[in-house]
Amino acid sequence: QVQLLESGGELVQTGGSLRLSCTFSGRTFSSYAIGWFRQAPGKEREFVAAISRSGDKTYYADAVKGRFTISRDNAKNTAYLQMNSLKPEDTAVYYCAAVKSRYCSLIPAYSYWGQGTRVTVSS
């Protein structure tokens, strides 16, 4: 069974940076595309970024393009989300998810989800 564990969320000031990690276990990591999603208080979960199985292709939501970078290290079974120039509107619980197919932005496509890590950006 695939398990995902996010870490790295914390309180940060506007303009600051954080790097989230997503540790994968239970199957062959390189067989799964990874997506990052977030859910702000009172809002629906939304797509943030995704990366292909090999890491050669990435895809971002317009709201984070140019500020966030998704990456992965298949040797370490870990995906990352580097977040720079953080804004208060980035405050949310961030989730990583895995899909055994082509990467995409669609929530229903992802089979496995972590428990989330909270990011709070103070103004």
Number of C-alpha atoms within 10 A of each C-alpha: 6 14 16 22 18 23 19 15 18 14 13 18 14 17 14 14 16 18 16 22 22 26 18 24 14 9 12 12 24 18 16 21 25 35 31 27 22 22 19 17 9 6 9 9 16 17 22 25 26 29 27 22 22 14 17 9 13 18 18 21 15 11 12 16 12 12 14 20 20 24 20 24 13 16 8 10 16 20 26 23 23 14 19 17 15 23 17 15 13 20 20 21 18 27 26 31 26 26 21 17 14 14 22 20 20 11 15 7 15 20 11 15 20 20 15 22 20 20 22 20 19 16 11
